């Protein structure tokens, strides 16, 4: 569930959806299947998380192409949806990343086997390699007066 925050606009994207242009019947059927797969009462598991991420990446890449190469095909109303929709997507992604970061920092290191282990900062008493000495130009002194 999206938490209210400063970066959200007042645009109700879902209220605008019924008036948005629609895909053909096959496309609408696919949207229905996607909506069914991702509805609130659905299950959660790693495979679904991976599939969700793939769908989001494909959709984001497509939306980037649309905005870059085909924005002229959209009228002002549709451009308003293109502003409100990505803002809503960004809000969700921001909060998802914050939640993942919270879980990552509280999880034991064994929970993230593909991530390199966290390294603590070396203490001043730890033996660190000496820093390279700075060289002075020949005939000059490094000492300042």
N, C-alpha and C positions, 0 to 999 in steps of 0.2 A: 504494500500500500504506500502510495506516495505521500510524504510528509509535506505540509505547507512550508514554503521557504521563500526567501527574497527573490530568487531567480525564476520563479514561476510567473507567467503572465496571467491575466484574467480571462484569457480566451478559453472557452469550453469547447475543446476540439471534438469531443464525442457528440455534443449537441449539433455540431455542424455536419457530422458524418452522413445523416440521412439525405442531405441535399448535395452531397459530393457526387461527381460522375462515377458510374459503376462499370465494372468489367463485364465481359460477356458471361453467359451462363456458366461455362466451364471455369472461368476465373472466379466467379462468385462462389461456386461450389468449393474450390480450393480454399478461399478465404474462410468459408464456413468450417472446413475441416481444421484449418489452423486455429480458428477461434475455439473450436471444441477441444483441441489438444492443449491449448494454453489457458482455458478458463479457470476461474478461481477455485473451483471444487476439484480440480484435477490433481493427479499424483505428482510426486517429486522424486527424481532419481538422477544419477550422473548422466545417463544416456539422454534423458530429456533436457538436462542442462546443456549438454554439448549440442543437441539439435537446436535448442533455443538460441544459443550463441551463433550457430551457423545461419539460421534464418535472419537474425538481427544483422549480421555482417553482410549477407547478400542484399538485404533490404537497404541498409545504409549505403552500400556501394551503388545500388540502383538509384536511390534518391540523390546521391551526389552527382551522378551522371545527368539525371533529369534537371536538376537545378543548374548544372553547368551548361548543358547542351540544348535543353528543350524548354527552358523557362518561358520563352516566347509563345509557346503553345497554350499557356495557362492564362486565364483572365484574372482580374484583380481579386475576385473572391477566392479563387483557387490559390493564388499567391499568399493570401492571408492564412489559408490553411497550411501552406508550406512554411509559414513563419511559426504558427502555433504548434504544429505537429513536431517539428524538430526541437522546439523549446521544451515540449513535454517529454520527448525522447531523452534529451540531454538531462533533464531533471531526474528522470528515472535512472539513467546511467550514472550520474553523479552519486546518487544515493546508494546504488548497487555497489559501486567502487568503494564508497565509505564503509559499507557493511562488510564487504570482503576484506578490506584492510583491518577492520576491527577483529574479524575472525582470525586473520592471519597472524596478528600480533598476539592474540591470546591462545592460539593453538600450539601444542607442543611441536617441536621441530620435526618429529617423525610424521606429522600430519601432512607435511609438504615435501615429500621425498624428491621431487624434481627441482626444488629450489636449493640453491647453495645454502649451507648453514650460515646463520648469523654470526658475524665476528664481532667480538667486543673490541672496543678501542684499546690500543696498547697503553698500559700505564707508564708513568714516567720512570718506574723502576725496572720495567721490562727491558731486556737487551734488544735494542733496535739497531739496525746497521747505522753506522755514523753517516751524517750528512756530508756530501762532498764539500771540500773546502773551496771557498771562492778564490779565484785567482786575480791577482792585481796585474795591471799592465807593467811591463819591465820599467824599472826606474821610478815607480810611484810607490807611495806608502799607503797602506790600508788604514792607517790610524788617522782619525780626524781630530783636529784641534779646535 
